[in-house]
Amino acid sequence: MCNALRYVAVRWRITDQPVLCAEKMRTHRAALPEKEVWTMTDLKCSVETCCFHDGDCCCRNDIMVGGAKACSCDETCCENFEQQKEGSARNADGYPDRMTQIDCEAVKCRYNTNYKCQAEHVDMRGSRAGDRRETACATFVER
Protein backbone atom coordinates (compact mmCIF):
# COMPACT_ATOMS: atom_id res chain seq x y z
CA MET A 1 0.00 0.00 0.00
CA CYS A 2 1.39 3.41 -0.96
CA ASN A 3 1.41 6.18 1.59
CA ALA A 4 -0.23 9.42 0.51
CA LEU A 5 2.86 11.59 0.36
CA ARG A 6 3.23 15.00 -1.20
CA TYR A 7 6.26 15.85 -3.28
CA VAL A 8 7.27 19.08 -4.90
CA ALA A 9 9.62 18.96 -7.86
CA VAL A 10 11.44 22.04 -9.04
CA ARG A 11 12.78 22.42 -12.55
CA TRP A 12 14.92 25.44 -13.25
CA ARG A 13 14.55 27.04 -16.64
CA ILE A 14 17.90 28.10 -18.01
CA THR A 15 17.35 29.95 -21.23
CA ASP A 16 20.40 32.20 -21.63
CA GLN A 17 23.25 29.81 -22.29
CA PRO A 18 23.92 26.09 -22.20
CA VAL A 19 25.09 24.77 -18.85
CA LEU A 20 28.54 23.23 -19.12
CA CYS A 21 29.11 21.91 -15.62
CA ALA A 22 27.50 21.65 -12.19
CA GLU A 23 29.32 24.76 -10.90
CA LYS A 24 28.08 26.85 -13.82
CA MET A 25 24.56 25.53 -13.22
CA ARG A 26 24.67 26.74 -9.62
CA THR A 27 25.71 30.16 -10.90
CA HIS A 28 22.80 30.24 -13.33
CA ARG A 29 20.35 29.12 -10.65
CA ALA A 30 21.38 31.98 -8.40
CA ALA A 31 21.15 34.46 -11.27
CA LEU A 32 17.83 33.23 -12.68
CA PRO A 33 15.05 33.07 -10.09
CA GLU A 34 12.53 31.87 -12.70
CA LYS A 35 11.45 28.31 -11.94
CA GLU A 36 8.55 25.96 -12.38
CA VAL A 37 7.18 24.23 -9.30
CA TRP A 38 5.26 21.00 -9.74
CA THR A 39 3.11 19.50 -7.06
CA MET A 40 3.22 15.74 -7.25
CA THR A 41 -0.04 14.13 -6.15
CA ASP A 42 -0.73 10.58 -5.00
CA LEU A 43 -2.86 9.35 -7.93
CA LYS A 44 -4.90 6.16 -7.70
CA CYS A 45 -6.26 5.26 -11.11
CA SER A 46 -8.94 2.60 -11.56
CA VAL A 47 -9.39 3.17 -15.32
CA GLU A 48 -8.39 -0.38 -16.30
CA THR A 49 -9.19 0.10 -19.99
CA CYS A 50 -6.60 2.89 -20.45
CA CYS A 51 -3.32 2.01 -22.14
CA PHE A 52 -1.43 3.98 -19.44
CA HIS A 53 -3.03 2.03 -16.55
CA ASP A 54 -0.86 -0.41 -14.61
CA GLY A 55 -2.26 -1.72 -11.34
CA ASP A 56 -3.66 1.32 -9.52
CA CYS A 57 -0.98 3.51 -11.10
CA CYS A 58 -0.56 5.60 -14.21
CA CYS A 59 2.49 5.26 -16.45
CA ARG A 60 2.31 8.91 -17.53
CA ASN A 61 4.45 11.50 -15.75
CA ASP A 62 1.55 13.96 -15.77
CA ILE A 63 -2.15 14.02 -16.58
CA MET A 64 -4.74 16.67 -17.41
CA VAL A 65 -8.12 16.60 -15.70
CA GLY A 66 -10.71 18.13 -18.02
CA GLY A 67 -13.98 19.80 -17.15
CA ALA A 68 -13.63 23.57 -17.36
CA LYS A 69 -17.33 24.04 -16.49
CA ALA A 70 -17.58 21.07 -14.09
CA CYS A 71 -19.77 21.43 -11.01
CA SER A 72 -19.50 17.76 -10.00
CA CYS A 73 -17.00 14.94 -10.40
CA ASP A 74 -19.12 13.37 -13.14
CA GLU A 75 -18.46 16.44 -15.31
CA THR A 76 -14.67 15.90 -15.16
CA CYS A 77 -12.54 13.47 -17.15
CA CYS A 78 -8.99 12.34 -17.76
CA GLU A 79 -7.97 14.12 -20.96
CA ASN A 80 -5.07 11.69 -21.43
CA PHE A 81 -7.23 8.56 -21.54
CA GLU A 82 -6.40 6.29 -24.48
CA GLN A 83 -8.27 3.03 -24.72
CA GLN A 84 -6.14 -0.09 -24.55
CA LYS A 85 -6.53 -1.93 -27.82
CA GLU A 86 -7.06 -5.66 -27.49
CA GLY A 87 -3.86 -7.63 -28.03
CA SER A 88 -1.64 -4.55 -28.06
CA ALA A 89 1.13 -3.66 -25.66
CA ARG A 90 0.64 -0.96 -23.05
CA ASN A 91 1.59 2.51 -24.24
CA ALA A 92 3.70 3.61 -21.29
CA ASP A 93 5.45 6.98 -21.15
CA GLY A 94 7.32 5.75 -18.11
CA TYR A 95 7.08 3.38 -15.20
CA PRO A 96 3.92 3.04 -13.13
CA ASP A 97 4.05 5.55 -10.30
CA ARG A 98 1.47 6.83 -7.84
CA MET A 99 3.15 10.26 -7.66
CA THR A 100 1.97 12.26 -10.67
CA GLN A 101 1.76 15.91 -11.67
CA ILE A 102 -1.89 16.77 -12.29
CA ASP A 103 -2.90 19.77 -14.35
CA CYS A 104 -6.57 20.61 -13.96
CA GLU A 105 -9.08 22.56 -16.03
CA ALA A 106 -11.84 22.15 -13.40
CA VAL A 107 -11.58 25.71 -12.07
CA LYS A 108 -14.57 25.24 -9.75
CA CYS A 109 -12.77 22.49 -7.79
CA ARG A 110 -11.48 23.59 -4.41
CA TYR A 111 -8.19 21.75 -5.03
CA ASN A 112 -7.45 23.69 -8.23
CA THR A 113 -4.89 26.48 -7.88
CA ASN A 114 -3.72 28.09 -11.12
CA TYR A 115 -4.73 24.98 -13.11
CA LYS A 116 -2.68 22.66 -10.84
CA CYS A 117 -4.24 20.07 -8.55
CA GLN A 118 -3.25 20.65 -4.92
CA ALA A 119 -5.04 17.62 -3.44
CA GLU A 120 -2.78 15.22 -1.55
CA HIS A 121 -4.60 12.22 -3.04
CA VAL A 122 -6.66 11.89 -6.24
CA ASP A 123 -8.86 9.00 -7.37
CA MET A 124 -9.59 8.64 -11.09
CA ARG A 125 -12.51 6.32 -11.80
CA GLY A 126 -14.08 4.71 -14.83
CA SER A 127 -12.89 1.11 -14.73
CA ARG A 128 -14.69 0.06 -17.94
CA ALA A 129 -14.35 3.37 -19.82
CA GLY A 130 -14.37 3.25 -23.60
CA ASP A 131 -13.94 7.01 -23.97
CA ARG A 132 -12.40 9.76 -21.84
CA ARG A 133 -15.90 11.12 -21.09
CA GLU A 134 -16.51 7.89 -19.15
CA THR A 135 -13.65 8.69 -16.75
CA ALA A 136 -13.96 11.09 -13.80
CA CYS A 137 -11.94 12.68 -11.03
CA ALA A 138 -13.67 11.30 -7.94
CA THR A 139 -11.76 13.78 -5.74
CA PHE A 140 -13.48 16.83 -7.28
CA VAL A 141 -15.17 19.04 -4.66
CA GLU A 142 -16.96 22.19 -5.77
CA ARG A 143 -15.81 25.42 -4.11
DAQUI-V396057 format. One record per residue. SS is DSSP state (a for helix, b for strand, c for the rest). PSI is psi in whole degrees, 0 to 359 (* if undefined). D_FIRST is the distance of its C-alpha to the first C-alpha in whole Angstrom. Layout:
ss=(SS/SS)
psi=(PSI/PSI)
d_first=(D_FIRST/D_FIRST)
This chain:
ss=(c/c/c/c/c/c/b/b/b/b/b/b/c/c/c/c/c/c/c/c/c/a/a/a/a/a/a/a/a/a/a/c/c/c/b/b/b/b/b/b/b/b/b/b/b/c/c/c/c/b/c/c/b/b/c/c/b/b/c/c/c/b/b/b/b/b/c/c/c/c/c/c/a/a/a/c/b/b/c/c/c/c/b/c/c/c/c/c/c/c/c/c/c/c/c/c/b/c/b/b/b/b/b/b/c/c/c/c/b/c/c/b/b/c/c/b/b/c/c/c/b/b/b/b/b/c/c/c/c/c/c/a/a/a/c/b/b/c/c/c/c/b/c)
psi=(132/139/146/93/158/125/149/124/140/129/122/134/118/108/345/302/158/147/126/333/171/321/317/324/319/321/315/320/318/325/332/100/351/127/160/133/125/135/123/126/145/107/123/117/125/17/81/340/359/141/346/354/136/105/229/16/167/139/1/152/336/156/163/122/122/164/56/329/12/136/356/166/330/348/8/169/166/110/342/1/130/123/135/123/137/130/359/160/158/141/85/126/332/205/152/132/138/338/115/143/131/114/147/127/351/81/344/359/138/344/355/121/114/45/23/137/129/5/145/330/136/135/122/131/166/51/328/27/140/353/154/333/348/6/162/150/105/351/347/130/123/141/*)
d_first=(0/4/7/9/12/15/17/21/23/26/29/32/35/38/41/44/44/42/40/41/40/37/40/41/38/38/41/40/37/39/42/40/38/37/33/30/27/24/21/18/15/12/13/11/14/15/18/18/22/22/22/20/17/15/12/10/12/15/17/20/20/21/22/25/24/28/30/32/34/31/31/28/25/27/29/26/25/23/27/25/24/26/26/25/29/29/29/28/26/23/24/22/23/20/17/14/12/11/13/16/20/21/25/26/29/28/31/31/27/27/24/26/28/30/29/25/22/21/19/16/13/15/15/17/18/21/20/23/25/28/29/27/29/26/23/23/21/19/19/23/25/29/30)
